[in-house]
Amino acid sequence: MTKQFDFIVIGAGIAGASVAAHLAEQATVAIVEMEERPGYHTTGRSAAAYEPNYGPKPILAFARASGAFFNAPPSGFADAPLLTKRISLMLVPASQGDNAEMFLSDASSVEEILTNDIKKLWPILRDGYAKRGFVDHSTGDLDVDLIHRGYLKLFKARGGTLLLNAPAQTISRHGSLWRVQTPQSELTTKNIVNAAGAWGDHVAKLAGVKPVGLIPKRRSIGVIPIDGYADFMAWPFVVDAAETWYCKPQSGKMIVSSADETPVEPHDAYADDMAIATGIERLMEASTLEINRLEHSWGGLRTFSPDGSPAIGFDPHTEGFFWLVGQGGYGILSAPALSRTAAAMAMHKPLPEDVLEAGLNMADILPDRFYT
Ligand SMILES: Cc1cc2nc3c(=O)[nH]c(=O)nc-3n(C[C@H](O)[C@H](O)[C@H](O)COP(=O)(O)OP(=O)(O)OC[C@H]3O[C@@H](n4cnc5c(N)ncnc54)[C@H](O)[C@@H]3O)c2cc1C
């Protein structure tokens, strides 16, 4: 039997789950997710950092407007904090002097600290590595699983239908309706929301819509044990100014990355061993750590539009096809405000004032910019 919905959201990662939860407040909504587990792809593989001074302009606006939600989610959304404070420390080696200025010009919560004081925050700093250091006090760790599950719970409580193991195999137009075929079901709708992450252009092609030119970029994360420092879980997120490596305590271990960004086709991503080795090498150059054991690793796809900002809004040429893709490396930290904005756009409602006040310029996110 064919079921009809006001919206069909393709993909149950953070983008699909969060927008669907908002849409379901006032509309009938189904999410189709090709995997058995929502969040299996990029959403389940992030570094879980909240960095409101990081990313392109629209992301800064979304991230800053999301802070209130992370700090005080609606009652019943989650039974533990979504955001735990962790400062970020940006180190500037002599070779990266020029990169340092961006921290001061862009950010209100960032301050320079004396190199002598860096070791008070990060006692493993290697002498002579950092010529300058900056701390950002507005950052923290996100509980991604809790946030994602919170949105799915809200979605279901509002009557939403979540179909797992349900890849959208064909998407066809019949009069004013879209028909989405999965192996087990046939659904129709006036509005498709394309929240398929790295597969966003693939889903567009299925629907006969011109792709925006998404580029999935692989990032690899290694997990190492830290011995001999009882309080290392309190250490900051540490990154160099040119973002060639970063590390962060997480779940009783340290994660480390060389911030690799290798363009790839959409797939079930895995870590690149060389990239992990490079990350570890750079961390050893910056610190006194002797790292000889990698506990495990993972890879994930950070998917970018051609100009690096997300594509959010109705396709300018195809009725009822809404883009919600290209969140790059910032899809969790921006999700609360980004999903509220996307839902308002999809329902032709006024845009959230707080997000506009945080500096969102609609021209920076509309997919129209890729078709001129
Ligand atoms: C290593 C790494 C570190 C990161 N660190 C951070 C961080 O610190 N902070 C932050 O905010 N962000 C971070 N990110 C980015 C963040 O994880 C992403 O921006 C976000 O998860 C993207 O969510 P999404 O829902 O768009 O994509 P996904 O989670 O990939 O969801 C898309 C879903 O669509 C489904 N799908 C695709 N095609 C179909 C189809 N035809 N039919 C049905 N379903 C389909 C997929 O199965 C998938 O579940 C990081 C990412 C990586 C890889």
The ligand as an SDF file (V2000), in Angstrom:
LIG
                    3D

 53 58  0  0  0  0  0  0  0  0999 V2000
   36.0880   12.6400   11.5060 C   0  0  0  0  0  0  0  0  0  0  0  0
   34.9820   13.6520   11.5840 C   0  0  0  0  0  0  0  0  0  0  0  0
   35.0040   14.6100   12.5840 C   0  0  0  0  0  0  0  0  0  0  0  0
   33.9540   15.5240   12.6960 C   0  0  0  0  0  0  0  0  0  0  0  0
   33.9340   16.3620   13.7660 N   0  0  0  0  0  0  0  0  0  0  0  0
   32.8810   17.1750   13.9410 C   0  0  0  0  0  0  0  0  0  0  0  0
   32.7930   17.9770   15.0980 C   0  0  0  0  0  0  0  0  0  0  0  0
   33.6760   17.9490   15.9490 O   0  0  0  0  0  0  0  0  0  0  0  0
   31.7060   18.7820   15.2450 N   0  0  0  0  0  0  0  0  0  0  0  0
   30.6980   18.8220   14.3130 C   0  0  0  0  0  0  0  0  0  0  0  0
   29.7350   19.5750   14.4900 O   0  0  0  0  0  0  0  0  0  0  0  0
   30.7680   18.0670   13.2020 N   0  0  0  0  0  0  0  0  0  0  0  0
   31.8210   17.2340   13.0010 C   0  0  0  0  0  0  0  0  0  0  0  0
   31.8830   16.4540   11.9000 N   0  0  0  0  0  0  0  0  0  0  0  0
   30.8710   16.6310   10.8560 C   0  0  0  0  0  0  0  0  0  0  0  0
   29.5230   16.0190   11.2130 C   0  0  0  0  0  0  0  0  0  0  0  0
   29.7250   14.7110   11.7080 O   0  0  0  0  0  0  0  0  0  0  0  0
   28.6580   16.0250    9.9400 C   0  0  0  0  0  0  0  0  0  0  0  0
   28.5500   17.3450    9.4420 O   0  0  0  0  0  0  0  0  0  0  0  0
   27.2600   15.5030   10.1840 C   0  0  0  0  0  0  0  0  0  0  0  0
   27.2760   14.2820   10.8810 O   0  0  0  0  0  0  0  0  0  0  0  0
   26.5290   15.3170    8.8550 C   0  0  0  0  0  0  0  0  0  0  0  0
   25.2590   14.7670    9.1500 O   0  0  0  0  0  0  0  0  0  0  0  0
   24.3100   14.2980    7.9890 P   0  0  0  0  0  0  0  0  0  0  0  0
   23.0330   13.8970    8.6410 O   0  0  0  0  0  0  0  0  0  0  0  0
   24.2730   15.3200    6.9160 O   0  0  0  0  0  0  0  0  0  0  0  0
   25.0520   13.0380    7.3380 O   0  0  0  0  0  0  0  0  0  0  0  0
   25.0330   11.4930    7.7440 P   0  0  0  0  0  0  0  0  0  0  0  0
   25.1720   11.3010    9.1970 O   0  0  0  0  0  0  0  0  0  0  0  0
   26.0000   10.7900    6.8650 O   0  0  0  0  0  0  0  0  0  0  0  0
   23.5630   11.0630    7.3670 O   0  0  0  0  0  0  0  0  0  0  0  0
   23.1340   10.8800    6.0230 C   0  0  0  0  0  0  0  0  0  0  0  0
   22.2760    9.6410    6.0190 C   0  0  0  0  0  0  0  0  0  0  0  0
   21.6710    9.4870    4.7360 O   0  0  0  0  0  0  0  0  0  0  0  0
   21.5280    8.1050    4.5150 C   0  0  0  0  0  0  0  0  0  0  0  0
   21.3050    7.8950    3.0850 N   0  0  0  0  0  0  0  0  0  0  0  0
   22.1220    8.1970    2.0500 C   0  0  0  0  0  0  0  0  0  0  0  0
   21.5460    7.8490    0.8750 N   0  0  0  0  0  0  0  0  0  0  0  0
   20.3250    7.3300    1.1760 C   0  0  0  0  0  0  0  0  0  0  0  0
   19.2730    6.8000    0.3970 C   0  0  0  0  0  0  0  0  0  0  0  0
   19.3190    6.7170   -0.9580 N   0  0  0  0  0  0  0  0  0  0  0  0
   18.1550    6.3370    1.0260 N   0  0  0  0  0  0  0  0  0  0  0  0
   18.0640    6.3810    2.3930 C   0  0  0  0  0  0  0  0  0  0  0  0
   19.0490    6.8660    3.1770 N   0  0  0  0  0  0  0  0  0  0  0  0
   20.1620    7.3550    2.5820 C   0  0  0  0  0  0  0  0  0  0  0  0
   22.8440    7.5390    5.0260 C   0  0  0  0  0  0  0  0  0  0  0  0
   22.7510    6.1610    5.3090 O   0  0  0  0  0  0  0  0  0  0  0  0
   23.1000    8.3770    6.2560 C   0  0  0  0  0  0  0  0  0  0  0  0
   22.6390    7.7450    7.4540 O   0  0  0  0  0  0  0  0  0  0  0  0
   32.9060   15.5100   11.7500 C   0  0  0  0  0  0  0  0  0  0  0  0
   32.8940   14.5670   10.7470 C   0  0  0  0  0  0  0  0  0  0  0  0
   33.9230   13.6300   10.6540 C   0  0  0  0  0  0  0  0  0  0  0  0
   33.8670   12.5860    9.5860 C   0  0  0  0  0  0  0  0  0  0  0  0
  1  2  1  0
  2  3  1  0
  2 52  2  0
  3  4  2  0
  4  5  1  0
  4 50  1  0
  5  6  2  0
  6  7  1  0
  6 13  1  0
  7  8  2  0
  7  9  1  0
  9 10  1  0
 10 11  2  0
 10 12  1  0
 12 13  2  0
 13 14  1  0
 14 15  1  0
 14 50  1  0
 15 16  1  0
 16 17  1  0
 16 18  1  0
 18 19  1  0
 18 20  1  0
 20 21  1  0
 20 22  1  0
 22 23  1  0
 23 24  1  0
 24 25  2  0
 24 26  1  0
 24 27  1  0
 27 28  1  0
 28 29  2  0
 28 30  1  0
 28 31  1  0
 31 32  1  0
 32 33  1  0
 33 34  1  0
 33 48  1  0
 34 35  1  0
 35 36  1  0
 35 46  1  0
 36 37  1  0
 36 45  1  0
 37 38  2  0
 38 39  1  0
 39 40  1  0
 39 45  2  0
 40 41  1  0
 40 42  2  0
 42 43  1  0
 43 44  2  0
 44 45  1  0
 46 47  1  0
 46 48  1  0
 48 49  1  0
 50 51  2  0
 51 52  1  0
 52 53  1  0
M  END
$$$$
